[in-house]
Each structure stands twice: as C-alpha cells, then as structure tokens.
Amino acid sequence: MLAVGDLLAGRYRVDARLGAGGMGSVWRAHDLRLDRDVAVKVLMPSVAGDPVLAERFDREARALAAVTSPHVIAIHDVVTGAGGDPFLVMELCPDGSLGDRLDAAGSLPVAEALRLLADAAEGLVALHARGILHRDVTPRNVLLSGGRAKLGDLGLARASATDERPPLSDLTAAGTTVGTLAYLAPELLEGEPPDAASDVYGLGAVAYRTLTGVLPHSAGSVAELVTARMRPVAPLGEHVPGVGPALASLVARALDVRPAARPTAAELAAGLRDLAVAAAANGSLLLLVLGLAISIPLIVAGAALIMALLNRLPILVWAGAALLGWIAGGKLNATLRVATLKLKERASLSLGLNHIMLGNPYDCVGLHASGSILAGRIF
C-alpha cells in the first residue's frame, strides 16, 4: 500500500495523496532527479495484476506521451515491471480542477467558462489528431494551471481503432458514480463503442454544467439516467438568462443524442474560442464604458473649475501684483529711511569738524568728544 514518504523507482518521493478513481490513485510527488513536483498515478492492484490491462496501460501511456499540446497533461514517465504497481508520472496542475471550482461556485461567469472550455476542446483536438479517445471527459478531469485548462486523468483513454464494446458493468466500476455517468454519451450507456463524437458529448455536458450549474440530465440511478436521455435538454437560456443564441446552439449540438449530428472536436473548439474572444472583448468594452462613466464627470468638473479660475484671473493677477507691490514698497521705504538718517548724521559730523577747524584749534577735547559721539551714532 503506497504511503507518504515512499520512494518510487528510486526517484519519485511521494508527498501527498491527491485523489483516487476507478483505475488507481493519484499522488503528489517530487522528482528527485529533476527537482520538480509531479503527479503520479498508480494503478490499482486489481488492474495492475491483469496482464492484458497492464500491457494496454503501458501501450496507451506511451501513446499519450507523444501528444504535445498546452491543453493536455504532459506525460513525463511510464514505469512498469519495477517490482511494484505500474504508474504514470504526469505534469502537476497546482490549481485543482474545474470540478473543484464548480463545487465552490456552482457555475462560472460566461467569459471565464468559455475560455476554459475552449482550452479543453483544443485538448480533445490534439488527442483525436493522434487517434486517441479520452472516454472520461468530466469537470474533475479538466485540470487548471495558471488560468489555463488541460485535459487530465487519461487513464481511461485508449486508441480509437479498437471495436471493443465496453459492457455496462465496466461503466459502473469502482469509483464511478451516476454523476460521472451523466457526462457519458447516450450511445455508450446503450453499449455502443466510444468514438470521437462521444468525447464531444462529454465536453458538451461539461460546458452545460459549467455555465448553468446543473447537469443536462439529472438522475438518481443508471436506469433513470438512461430514460432521461430520451428527453431533450433544456435550453441554456432557461438557466442562464441572456445567453447568446450562438453559444446555446453550439452546446445543444454537442449534446445531440445523434452522434453524427454533433460537431467535431475541431468545430467545437473553434466555436468556443471565437465566443471566448468575443466575450473577452465585450468585457473589455464594458470596463471602458464604466471607466468613461466615472472619469467624464470628473473631467467636466475639472474643466468647469479651470474656467472659473480663468474668468477670475485678472482679479487674481491684480491682487497678487498689489500684494507684491505692498511688500516691495514697505521694504523700499525702510531702506530710504535708513539711508536718509545716515546722510543727515554724516552732514552733522562734517559741520562739526568745520566749526572746530575754523574756531579754536586747541579744542582737542571737544573734537575728540564730538567725533566719538557722532561716530557712535552713525556706526
């Protein structure tokens, strides 16, 4: 039994359990050789003990490793026959899954939902281009990383060249719930083999759940679910008022009970991406309108204030000039008074000297005294 702290293949240290499904358990691990966090999916002993399933697991995992897409989880390593259960080493998506987001929020805003759904659809395109079917497209298997969506948990994926018809017992294996079955195409519940159209139906059901917060067909048992598929899906507009007809039509086509009537993964991806771009543009336009609605009154008020100030500019200029003149005039008057006083004192000194020189030349004491007194007054 795998536990935290175990070392797989002498390289991958198990750090935490992330979840479990019908085929195995998923763990967060650290790649000691490359010093990076990864996700490790270990097959259940019941699956790993079957040589046919183990061989198929190895073959399909290697096929998946050849898929290169930013919207499909990257497969880093496949380990089999190492004395333990076979396991996959995959890219780790730290932001959880779309299912986690829906558990918390119920549904997502249209613009955000379209962006993530378009990513997932492009992941399907990459898989189908390699002849690989996902077979388990659910919100839990749409993983999130850095605001982008990637198709993950590809343990059920397999090459589409086979004509195997999965019995209903396989669809209700351990870990499979009616909620998971709600994303399966009607033909699969009737025992038909999976194909690209059944993957498209699964993503259509994911889109419906993401946009509305409810499943296209709800049921409490497999029998009820099979019966419910005979009824048409309620239009998106009944759950999301104001949804555009293009989006409603695209999702309705993906959920068509007739596989041939569904769009291809490429058509679905192109339609969702176009709608996502349009929704983002509308959101940017709305922000611009809101910004203008806030800024225009401020601009008008500022312009009115400037005009009012300009109308009063002559008065302000006159008042400023008068103030400066008053300050300057006061300083000038004080300077003139000091200068006049000094001139008068110098004139008095000069008259005193002349009087002494013309009068008694021996009156030195008077000269000394007069000079000292006058000098003290002037300097």
RAFENPE-V92846 format. One line per field, one symbol per residue. phi: phi as a letter, one per 20 degrees, with the letter a starting at -180 (. if undefined). psi: psi as a letter, one per 30 degrees, with the letter a starting at -180 (. if undefined). A space follows every 50 residues. Layout:
# RAFENPE-V92846
phi = ???
psi = ???
This chain:
# RAFENPE-V92846
phi = .fbgnfdelmbdefdaedrbcfdrddceccfffdlbecddddffgfeffe ffffffgffffffffefdbfdcgfeebcccmdnbffbddcfedfencfff fffednbdggffffffffgfffffgffffemddembfcgfededbmnddc fclefefbfeffdgdffgfffdfgnedfffffeefgfffenfffbfffff ggffffffffedncffcdbdbfffffffffefffgggfdcgnfffffgff ffffeffegfeffffffffffffffffffffffffffffffffeefgfff fffffffffffefgffffffffffffffffffffffffffffffffffff fffffffeeefeeffffffffffffffed
psi = kklkfljkggejkkelkfalaffalkkklkjfefhlklkkjkkkeeeffj eeeeeeeeeeeeeeffkjkfgkkkjelkjlhggakklkjlkkjfgaleee eeeefellkeeeeeeeeeeeefeeeeeefggkkefhjlefgjlkjhglkk kaigffklkgflgkjklfeefhlkfkleeefffklefefgglklaeeeee eeeeeeeeeeefgllejklfleeeeeefffklkkkefffikgkleeeeee eeefgkfjeffllleeeeeeeeeeeeeeeeeeeeeeeeeeeeeeeeeeee eeeeeeeeeefgeeeeeeeeeeeeeeeeeeeeeeeeeeeeeeeeeeeeee eeeeeeefbjfgieeeeeeeeeeeeeee.
